Amino acid sequence: MADLSQIMWLGTMVVAFLVVAGFYYTLVREGGAFLKSLRSKVR
């Protein structure tokens, strides 16, 4: 049986992972669109 501190730690890790994953997903998606617009401006 897991105690409360282990559950809290696991929950914190899951939340942190979701935040980082969402941040990277947004960064890659927005960064890709930004790079495309930059390339079109250069040409």
ABEGO torsion letter per residue (X at the ends): XBBAAAAAAAAAAAAAAAAAAAAAAAAAAAAAAAAAAAAAAAX
